[in-house]
Amino acid sequence: MRVLHITSGNMYGGVETFLATLARESAAVPEMECEFAVCVEGRCSEELALLGHVPHLLGHTRISRPHTLLRARHALAVLLRRTSYDVVVCHQPWTYVVFGSVTRRAQRPIALWVHMAGEGRHWLERLARRVRPDVAICNSRFTAAQTARWLPGRIEWVYCPVSVPAARTSRPDRASLRASLSTPVDDIVIIQVSRLEAWKGQQVLLHALMRLRGIAGWTCWIVGGAQRPAEARYRQQLEAIARDGGIADRVRFLGQRADVPALLAAADVFCQPNTAPEPFGISLVEGLQAGLPVVTSGVGGACEIVDASCGVLMPPGDATALADALKRLVIDRELRLRLGATARRRPAMLCDASRQMRRIHQVLSSVAAA
């Protein structure tokens, strides 16, 4: 079975991480050949190329500029005439709105992969309803339930496959990495890895950490680079909050990093206090995979990943509750170790790469057969 995955490629987040995993884990299902198409060259296309899956380029596209839209649609139409794909998968409503009609005219089965838990009110979601996909695939039960409210037809949910890190970070490597980030080797490191967007809760984290000023022996790493002007402004706001709150010397803004697995292995607690529901949360799974207790908001797809055996679920936006949870984990080594031991086992139950790749093949092959 030959599958074409289409994405915009202009940003980097959970969708692009998922596509890179599809490329990396392709050997798990040799009967499913994955190809990729992007509109914009960038980090996503570079990672796919490094993994041996050089993507097809459709051209920079903006719906507000009809000539770019027509050019990209023509490029896809040519690709579909040239190559016999069994299924075309559009990731996110934007891609589906741009390319869904082209795929339909080419008489190819089409899937819409939904990575965000929308409510059907966004204009892209309203436009997506005009061309019904053969299946909508969602990244969690929560996202599937939300999608069913606005998109009629067949809906499936598949947890994202998550690759196992190539190697464990040794104690000397951990110490060296901490030293490079001006972090005491014995500090408890609280880490957040996410897009720099307000709903990811970085402000809530900083306000919680202000309540822990009097507790010695912790440092916070905030990982994620600005990809838009608004995100650059948001980072400046976060730096001001840390500075005004008297914790600037204990918070490191690390920006975009290519060594996230090593950073996780060198940390002690993963924290992502979302203020809105997380559709799924690959970063939460990666935190668990590193053996870190995960502290996050008890809403959305996060509730399918984290429970009391491996972390703490807290009310969204509650900096006081978050401070209490982090304080317990900072001062209680036994609690960290107990939660961390369970955390390391949990990702295999949810996101084992081979099993989830076979599940993806099962869903897409059923669409191709139909």
Secondary structure, DSSP 8 states (H G I E B T S, - for coil): -EEEEEE--SS-SHHHHHHHHHHHTGGGSTT-EEEEEESS-SHHHHHHHHTT---EE-----TTSHHHHHHHHHHHHHHHHHS--SEEEEESHHHHHHHHHHHHHTT--EEEEE-S---S-SHHHHHHTTS--SEEEESSHHHHHHHHTT--S-EEE----B---SS---HHHHHHHHHHTT--TTSEEEEEES-S-GGG-HHHHHHHHHTTTTS-SEEEEEE----SHHHHHHHHHHHHHHHHTT-GGGEEEEES-S-HHHHHHT-SEEEE--SS-BS--HHHHHHHHTT--EEEESSBTHHHH--TTTEEEE-TT-HHHHHHHHHHHHH-HHHHHHHHHHHHHHHHHHHBHHHHHHHHHHHHHHHHH-
